[in-house]
Amino acid sequence: MIASASAPLVLLAAYLLGSVPFAILISRALRLPDPRSFGSGNPGATNVLRTGNRLAAVLTLLGDAGKGAAAVLLCRALAESLSLNPSLPAWAGAAAFAGHLYPVFLRFQGGKGVATFLGTLLALVPVVGVATCLLWLVVAALFRYSSVASIFCALSASLALWRIDSPAGSALAVALMSAFLLWRHRRNIVQLLSGTESKIGQRASSGASDATPSGNAPPG
């Protein structure tokens, strides 16, 4: 009874953790513009990088990835002590991912979730997580588009989890996150096809008028 009652609370806590807007908090701490006011308008590391401040982008990336990893690792510790479903850590990561996409603290207007997705994978299945991160880096280096790298990662990670021996339900959780990543990048796909997608590191123009979502997908 205790275990069954604990699962929803764990998922709610993971969602709230995922809702923490590191892009905005770090930008405020470093006195940078609100990432929602320029570029793609998304609170993620790639959009923060458009300010030209690499430290802020790296800290945002670590914070967003850390949310997913922390949700998985903390839930795994609880699952072992409370005899919870072994797939619950994957769903906790998915809940943190959902919190980043639809954060309660930002009126459910969040980022694309790539960094949180990668952090979840690193904690859930380290081999797949490392391989996916390396794939992102390689594709990003070749094409210079964060969105292209993110789409490749979403597809490859989902396929990898179905191929390996993982707790029942974990592969489904990753597949759902992958599907949401593709959905959140639908505008980027259109822009890639039309040749209007911006590249990694492209500086944002000053002014709030640049907040229209015409930029690259943030890795967070």
Secondary structure, 3 states (H helix, E strand, C coil): CHHHHHHHHHHHHHHHHHCCCHHHHHHHHCCCCCHHHCCCCCCCHHHHHCCCCHHHHHHHHHHHHHHHHHHHHHHHHHHHHHCCCCCHHHHHHHHHHHHHHCCHHHCCCCCCCHHHHHHHHHHHCHHHHHHHHHHHHHHHHHHCCHHHHHHHHHHHHHHHHHHCCCCCCHHHHHHHHHHHHHHHCHHHHHHHHHCCCCCCCCCCCCCHHHHCCCCCCCCC
